[in-house]
């Protein structure tokens, strides 16, 4: 399930009802446009899921690159358990021509291991 800001506000009750059946919840503040994610949005979703018997892994998307990972992971660590986080990256590992870059992917993976 992709949780855009509008989804989080309007449909959080639904997420709470179906949480036993959700393994992964993608928080993408920009709805797939690669804009850096909002920590406030992640916090809102995390707060809504707190106390549920089944805790889905929270996937974070939006503006993630090797260069931004260290600071973004540090921000996330303040509001969410690292064991419940996954990262969704696409534009952050593409080169200037829009092709997936193995070098950028390797750099992203190294930076993600903080």
C-alpha positions as CSV (number, residue, x, y, z in Angstrom):
1,X,0.0,0.0,0.0
2,X,1.4,3.4,-0.9
3,X,0.6,6.1,1.7
4,X,0.7,9.5,0.1
5,X,-0.1,12.4,2.4
6,X,-3.8,12.4,1.2
7,X,-4.0,8.6,1.8
8,X,-2.6,8.9,5.3
9,X,-5.2,11.4,6.3
10,X,-8.3,10.0,4.6
11,X,-7.6,6.2,4.8
12,X,-5.7,5.6,7.9
13,X,-8.7,3.8,9.5
14,X,-8.6,1.4,6.6
15,X,-4.9,0.7,7.0
16,X,-5.6,0.1,10.7
17,X,-8.3,-2.4,9.8
18,X,-6.3,-4.3,7.3
19,X,-2.9,-4.0,9.1
20,X,-2.8,-7.8,9.9
21,X,-2.6,-8.4,6.2
22,X,0.0,-5.7,5.3
23,X,3.6,-6.5,5.3
24,X,4.9,-3.3,3.8
25,X,3.6,0.2,3.7
26,X,5.3,2.6,1.3
27,X,5.4,6.2,2.5
28,X,5.9,8.4,-0.6
29,X,5.2,12.0,0.1
30,X,5.6,12.9,-3.6
31,X,3.5,10.1,-5.0
32,X,6.4,8.8,-7.2
33,X,7.9,12.0,-8.3
34,X,11.2,11.7,-6.5
35,X,10.7,14.7,-4.3
36,X,12.4,14.3,-0.8
37,X,10.1,12.6,1.7
38,X,8.5,14.6,4.5
39,X,9.6,13.5,7.9
40,X,6.3,14.9,9.3
41,X,4.4,12.6,6.9
42,X,6.5,9.6,8.1
43,X,5.8,10.5,11.7
44,X,2.1,10.9,11.0
45,X,1.9,7.4,9.5
46,X,4.1,5.9,12.3
47,X,1.9,7.5,14.9
48,X,-1.2,6.1,13.3
49,X,0.3,2.6,13.2
50,X,1.5,2.7,16.8
51,X,-0.2,0.2,19.0
52,X,-1.3,-2.1,16.2
53,X,-0.7,-5.8,16.9
54,X,0.9,-6.2,13.4
55,X,3.5,-3.6,12.5
56,X,4.2,-3.4,8.8
57,X,7.6,-2.5,7.5
58,X,7.6,1.2,6.5
59,X,9.1,1.8,3.1
60,X,10.4,5.3,2.6
61,X,10.6,6.8,-0.9
62,X,11.3,10.2,-2.3
63,X,14.6,12.0,-3.0
64,X,16.9,9.3,-1.8
65,X,20.4,9.3,-3.1
66,X,23.8,8.1,-1.9
67,X,24.5,11.7,-0.9
68,X,21.4,12.2,1.2
69,X,21.1,8.8,2.9
70,X,23.2,9.4,6.0
71,X,21.3,12.5,7.0
72,X,17.9,11.0,6.1
73,X,18.6,7.8,8.1
74,X,19.6,9.9,11.1
75,X,16.3,11.9,10.8
76,X,14.3,8.7,10.5
77,X,16.1,7.1,13.5
78,X,14.5,9.7,15.7
79,X,10.9,8.7,14.9
80,X,11.0,5.1,13.7
81,X,12.7,1.8,14.6
82,X,15.4,0.9,12.1
83,X,14.2,-2.7,11.9
84,X,10.9,-1.5,10.5
85,X,12.3,0.6,7.6
86,X,13.0,-0.2,4.0
87,X,14.0,2.2,1.2
88,X,12.5,2.6,-2.2
89,X,14.8,4.3,-4.7
90,X,14.7,4.8,-8.4
91,X,15.6,8.3,-9.6
92,X,18.4,8.4,-7.1
93,X,20.3,5.7,-8.8
94,X,19.8,6.9,-12.4
95,X,22.5,8.8,-14.4
96,X,22.1,12.0,-16.3
97,X,20.6,10.0,-19.3
98,X,18.0,8.4,-17.1
99,X,19.6,5.0,-17.1
100,X,20.1,2.9,-13.9
101,X,23.7,3.4,-12.9
102,X,25.5,0.4,-11.3
103,X,28.0,2.8,-9.7
104,X,25.2,5.0,-8.3
105,X,23.4,1.9,-7.0
106,X,26.5,0.6,-5.3
107,X,27.1,4.0,-3.7
108,X,23.5,4.1,-2.5
109,X,23.8,0.7,-0.9
110,X,27.0,1.6,0.8
111,X,25.5,4.8,2.1
112,X,22.4,2.9,3.3
113,X,24.5,0.7,5.6
114,X,25.0,3.5,8.1
